[in-house]
Amino acid sequence: MDIHIQYWYWLVFGMVLIMAEIFVPSFTIFWFGLGGLLVAGLMLIVPDISFSWQLFVWAIASCAFTFLWFKFIRPQMADRTKAGISREAALGETGQVIREPTDGRRGLVRFATPLLGSDEWPFICESSVSLGDRVIVADISGNTLIVKKS
């Protein structure tokens, strides 16, 4: 039995899989749909490719797209701000004093990466600190960090 599939079958199949990603939020079905679109494009170039080769190209392309996504692209998109996470994640972070605390006024510390959504925070320190000193977050009190000199 010889099955002859047209290019637009793969085009529709790929689009259906890509649209199915709306309902299944795993972001893996998308890559199988993209593999279907690739086979449709291949069939436009080589229309007499056998069905078994079409399935083979679809499987290899889908697996390759999925592997490339999870191995290379997704790690580059990681959220490094630490916004919205618990205070325990902020404890132990190191920042640099950019404004010294004075009488009645809190100091200001800047972090290399944003800490809980902001890269600058007011702070209180028990010991004396000066401009440019490195401090470590020991606790959080409301909207103010409690730091100690490192």
ZAMARGU-4260 file (C-alpha; in steps of 0.2 Angstrom, whole numbers, plus 5000, padded with zeros to 4 digits):
<rodrens>
0) 5000/5000/5000 | 5008/5016/4994 | 5003/5032/5004 | 5005/5048/4995 | 5004/5063/5006
5) 5003/5081/4999 | 5014/5095/5006 | 4999/5104/5013 | 4994/5089/5024 | 5010/5092/5034
10) 5007/5111/5033 | 4990/5108/5042 | 4997/5095/5054 | 5011/5107/5059 | 4999/5122/5061
15) 4987/5111/5072 | 5001/5105/5083 | 5008/5123/5085 | 4990/5129/5089 | 4988/5114/5102
20) 5002/5122/5112 | 4990/5135/5117 | 4980/5122/5127 | 4995/5112/5133 | 5008/5124/5141
25) 5023/5112/5140 | 5031/5121/5125 | 5036/5104/5117 | 5022/5102/5105 | 5027/5118/5097
30) 5043/5110/5091 | 5034/5095/5084 | 5023/5107/5074 | 5038/5116/5068 | 5045/5099/5062
35) 5029/5096/5052 | 5031/5113/5044 | 5049/5109/5040 | 5043/5093/5031 | 5030/5103/5022
40) 5044/5114/5016 | 5055/5099/5011 | 5040/5092/5001 | 5038/5108/4991 | 5056/5106/4986
45) 5056/5087/4983 | 5038/5082/4981 | 5040/5063/4977 | 5048/5059/4994 | 5041/5043/5002
50) 5030/5043/5017 | 5042/5034/5028 | 5056/5047/5024 | 5043/5060/5028 | 5040/5052/5045
55) 5059/5050/5048 | 5063/5068/5044 | 5048/5074/5055 | 5054/5064/5070 | 5072/5069/5068
60) 5068/5087/5065 | 5056/5088/5080 | 5068/5079/5092 | 5082/5091/5086 | 5071/5107/5088
65) 5066/5101/5106 | 5084/5097/5111 | 5090/5114/5104 | 5077/5123/5114 | 5080/5114/5131
70) 5099/5113/5129 | 5103/5130/5122 | 5089/5143/5120 | 5079/5141/5136 | 5094/5142/5148
75) 5098/5159/5140 | 5080/5165/5144 | 5081/5162/5163 | 5075/5176/5174 | 5090/5181/5185
80) 5081/5196/5194 | 5076/5185/5209 | 5060/5195/5209 | 5045/5188/5219 | 5055/5175/5229
85) 5057/5173/5247 | 5068/5184/5258 | 5079/5169/5261 | 5086/5171/5244 | 5092/5188/5248
90) 5101/5183/5264 | 5120/5182/5261 | 5120/5193/5245 | 5134/5205/5243 | 5132/5223/5238
95) 5142/5239/5237 | 5138/5255/5248 | 5134/5270/5236 | 5127/5281/5250 | 5134/5281/5268
100) 5121/5281/5282 | 5120/5298/5291 | 5110/5304/5306 | 5092/5301/5302 | 5095/5295/5285
105) 5098/5277/5279 | 5112/5271/5268 | 5110/5265/5250 | 5117/5249/5244 | 5118/5243/5225
110) 5119/5225/5220 | 5127/5218/5203 | 5111/5209/5199 | 5093/5215/5205 | 5089/5209/5222
115) 5070/5206/5225 | 5066/5216/5210 | 5078/5231/5213 | 5096/5234/5212 | 5097/5248/5225
120) 5091/5246/5243 | 5091/5257/5258 | 5100/5249/5272 | 5104/5249/5291 | 5121/5243/5297
125) 5127/5241/5316 | 5145/5245/5311 | 5152/5260/5303 | 5153/5259/5284 | 5160/5271/5271
130) 5157/5274/5252 | 5162/5259/5242 | 5162/5246/5256 | 5156/5228/5252 | 5141/5223/5263
135) 5132/5207/5266 | 5113/5206/5268 | 5109/5199/5286 | 5091/5202/5287 | 5076/5212/5280
140) 5066/5223/5290 | 5051/5230/5280 | 5058/5239/5265 | 5075/5241/5272 | 5090/5228/5272
145) 5100/5225/5288 | 5118/5222/5282 | 5134/5219/5290 | 5151/5224/5283 | 5160/5210/5274
</rodrens>
